[in-house]
Amino acid sequence: MPGIVVFLGPSLDRPGAARILAAEYRPPAARGDLTRAADEGARIIGLIDGVFFQESAVGHREILYALHKGARVVGASSMGALRAAELHTLGMEGVGRIFRCYRDGIITSDDEVALLFDPEYHTPLSEPLVNIRWAAARAAKEGIITEGEGFEIVDAAEALYFTERTYPLIARMAGLEGNRARAFLQFAAEPDQDLKRLDAVEALLRMKEIAAEIGI
């Protein structure tokens, strides 16, 4: 019987996750995966990453089923943030900035957290829009780019299909050149500019707290 099951993919590497929380880590969740975890007796289910377009996405009813079975269900970062924003009033717990943005209607589209990733190793191959918004705003605040350039970066990202969103392409589309482009690209590559990663870490820490509370 698994005590803690976490559905994790491109938001955070598994070795890094395992250093934070001892759990059974499974690939990004598809339809039916949370039902199986609940039927297997998982007491804490962490939904971080899930499929959007490759297969049927995690359904609301299976999350409610897991809650009815007595599991604590925590969502953050990607599919987890989206579903938690929809179900936080019914018992699912949301964690992190992305969850709060969905909950408060600041962002609304699945496209905000969608990205292309390697199906075997779950390595990100494109950049989610939420990360781009976060990095552009912080770069402008620190004077690496202007506020106007930050808006241009976000506009360029929004004009692209989610599979095509990479920082080099977006910087070119936004008109960044030379040292200014290099400075932004270097800044955007820093771990603290990966909002989905930051929220995933926060969710694992919260699950660790819950595990201590319920004695597992």
Number of C-alpha atoms within 10 A of each C-alpha: 9 14 17 24 22 29 22 25 26 24 26 22 14 17 8 10 19 13 8 15 20 15 19 15 17 16 20 24 24 19 16 15 20 27 18 13 21 25 14 12 17 23 23 27 27 26 31 33 29 25 19 18 9 9 11 13 17 23 15 13 12 17 27 19 15 24 19 12 15 14 22 22 28 26 31 33 29 32 25 30 32 27 25 28 25 16 18 17 9 11 15 22 22 27 24 19 18 27 27 18 16 20 20 11 11 10 17 13 11 13 15 21 23 23 23 17 16 12 13 8 12 18 15 16 15 17 22 25 22 22 19 25 21 18 25 25 20 18 22 17 13 10 9 17 19 15 16 10 19 24 16 19 25 21 15 18 25 17 12 14 11 19 14 17 22 18 20 14 14 23 23 13 15 20 13 20 12 7 9 14 19 14 15 21 18 11 17 20 12 10 10 13 20 20 22 27 21 19 24 27 23 18 25 24 16 18 24 18 13 16 17 10 9 9 7 11
